[in-house]
Amino acid sequence: MTVRADHHISVRVSDLDRSIRFYTEAVGGTLLTEPVVRNGPIIDEVFGQGAEARMCFVGFDSNSVELWQFLNPVTPIPYSDQPRLGIMHFAITVDDVDAAAARVVAGGGKLRFPVKDLGGGDTPARFVYCEDPDGNVFEFLDTDLHGTLARLRARNQGT
């Protein structure tokens, strides 16, 4: 059996056009599908009777982000209080965390804290948590999953 968590993550946004600009220009994605309005029986079943949304996909070298702007019901997007959420953030591998973080700020997002060293490895690695214009949290790292796991294992062996 093949199991891969590499399809997409879904993010609720308040302004789809602004979010498309952010995720393509500031984060570096590519618009994969033009925005489309979704409603009808399947959307009612998934999101509740009368639900209607505009959505699209923005892709990266691996994986994609599915952006949803609900037209009905319209509800504010709550603050992303990571210790209290089911999905705390998603991570994106980039070549240069500092440059990527600067693009986020220039594009209308913000950093949760300054860029930091990841630690735990023989080679330097950096990371930062960012927010999109709606406060959805994502992380930039300049090491891949295998590098992150190696650092975590090295740190755990040292304790």
C-alpha positions as CSV (number, residue, x, y, z in Angstrom):
1,M,0.0,0.0,0.0
2,T,1.3,3.4,-0.9
3,V,0.6,6.3,1.5
4,R,1.9,9.8,0.7
5,A,1.0,13.0,2.4
6,D,1.9,15.1,-0.6
7,H,-1.3,16.1,-2.3
8,H,-2.5,19.4,-0.7
9,I,-3.3,21.3,2.4
10,S,-6.4,23.5,2.6
11,V,-6.4,27.0,3.9
12,R,-9.4,29.2,4.6
13,V,-8.9,32.8,3.5
14,S,-11.0,36.0,3.6
15,D,-10.0,37.4,0.2
16,L,-9.1,34.8,-2.5
17,D,-7.5,37.2,-4.9
18,R,-5.2,38.8,-2.3
19,S,-4.3,35.3,-1.1
20,I,-3.5,34.1,-4.6
21,R,-1.1,37.1,-5.0
22,F,0.4,36.4,-1.6
23,Y,1.0,32.6,-2.2
24,T,2.3,33.1,-5.7
25,E,4.4,36.3,-5.3
26,A,5.5,36.2,-1.6
27,V,5.7,32.5,-1.1
28,G,6.7,31.5,-4.6
29,G,3.9,29.2,-5.7
30,T,2.2,28.9,-9.1
31,L,-1.5,29.2,-9.7
32,L,-2.6,25.7,-10.8
33,T,-6.3,26.4,-11.2
34,E,-8.2,29.6,-11.8
35,P,-10.6,30.5,-9.0
36,V,-14.0,28.8,-9.3
37,V,-17.2,29.1,-7.3
38,R,-18.2,25.8,-5.6
39,N,-21.7,25.1,-4.3
40,G,-24.3,22.4,-4.6
41,P,-25.0,19.0,-3.0
42,I,-21.4,17.9,-2.4
43,I,-20.4,21.2,-1.0
44,D,-23.5,21.2,1.2
45,E,-22.6,17.8,2.5
46,V,-19.0,18.7,3.3
47,F,-19.5,22.3,4.6
48,G,-23.2,22.6,5.5
49,Q,-26.5,23.4,3.7
50,G,-26.2,26.5,1.5
51,A,-22.4,26.7,1.7
52,E,-20.7,28.5,-1.2
53,A,-17.1,29.3,-1.8
54,R,-14.5,30.5,-4.3
55,M,-11.4,28.2,-4.4
56,C,-8.3,27.4,-6.3
57,F,-5.0,25.5,-6.0
58,V,-1.5,27.1,-5.7
59,G,1.3,24.6,-6.3
60,F,4.9,24.3,-5.3
61,D,7.7,22.0,-6.4
62,S,6.1,19.4,-4.2
63,N,2.5,19.6,-2.8
64,S,0.0,22.4,-3.1
65,V,-2.2,24.7,-1.1
66,E,-6.0,24.7,-1.7
67,L,-7.3,28.2,-0.9
68,W,-11.0,28.6,0.1
69,Q,-12.9,31.9,0.5
70,F,-16.4,31.2,1.8
71,L,-19.1,33.4,0.4
72,N,-21.7,31.7,2.5
73,P,-21.4,31.5,5.4
74,V,-19.0,34.4,5.8
75,T,-17.3,34.1,9.2
76,P,-14.1,35.8,10.5
77,I,-11.0,33.7,10.4
78,P,-9.9,33.2,14.1
79,Y,-6.5,34.0,15.4
80,S,-4.2,31.0,14.8
81,D,-3.5,30.0,18.4
82,Q,-1.1,27.1,17.7
83,P,-1.3,25.3,21.1
84,R,-5.1,25.1,20.8
85,L,-5.5,24.2,17.2
86,G,-5.8,20.8,15.6
87,I,-3.6,21.8,12.6
88,M,-0.9,24.1,14.0
89,H,0.9,25.1,10.8
90,F,2.3,23.7,7.5
91,A,6.0,23.7,6.4
92,I,7.6,24.8,3.2
93,T,11.2,24.1,2.2
94,V,13.0,27.0,0.6
95,D,16.6,27.6,-0.4
96,D,17.0,30.9,1.6
97,V,14.9,31.4,4.7
98,D,15.9,35.0,5.1
99,A,15.0,36.0,1.6
100,A,11.7,34.1,1.7
101,A,10.9,35.8,5.1
102,A,11.6,39.2,3.6
103,R,9.2,38.4,0.7
104,V,6.5,37.4,3.1
105,V,6.7,40.7,5.0
106,A,6.9,42.7,1.8
107,G,3.8,40.8,0.5
108,G,1.6,41.6,3.5
109,G,2.3,38.7,5.8
110,K,4.3,38.8,9.0
111,L,6.9,36.8,11.0
112,R,5.9,35.2,14.3
113,F,9.6,35.6,15.4
114,P,12.9,36.4,13.7
115,V,14.6,33.8,11.6
116,K,16.4,31.3,13.9
117,D,19.0,28.5,13.6
118,L,17.4,25.1,13.7
119,G,20.3,23.5,15.5
120,G,21.1,19.8,16.1
121,G,23.1,19.2,13.0
122,D,26.5,19.4,11.5
123,T,25.5,21.9,8.8
124,P,23.6,25.1,9.5
125,A,19.8,25.2,9.0
126,R,17.4,28.0,9.6
127,F,13.6,28.4,10.1
128,V,10.9,30.9,10.8
129,Y,7.1,30.8,11.4
130,C,5.2,33.2,9.2
131,E,1.6,34.3,8.9
132,D,-0.3,34.9,5.6
133,P,-2.5,38.1,5.5
134,D,-5.3,36.1,7.3
135,G,-3.1,34.9,10.1
136,N,-2.7,31.3,8.8
137,V,0.6,30.0,10.1
138,F,3.3,28.3,8.0
139,E,7.0,27.6,8.5
140,F,9.9,28.2,6.1
141,L,12.9,25.8,6.5
142,D,16.1,25.6,4.5
143,T,16.4,21.9,5.2
144,D,14.2,19.1,3.9
145,L,12.3,16.6,6.1
146,H,15.2,14.2,6.2
147,G,17.6,16.9,7.4
148,T,15.0,18.0,10.1
149,L,14.6,14.4,11.3
150,A,18.4,13.9,11.5
151,R,18.7,17.0,13.6
152,L,15.8,15.9,15.9
153,R,17.4,12.4,16.3
154,A,20.8,13.9,17.1
155,R,19.3,16.3,19.7
156,N,17.3,13.4,21.3
157,Q,20.4,11.2,21.5
158,G,22.3,14.0,23.3
159,T,19.7,14.2,26.1
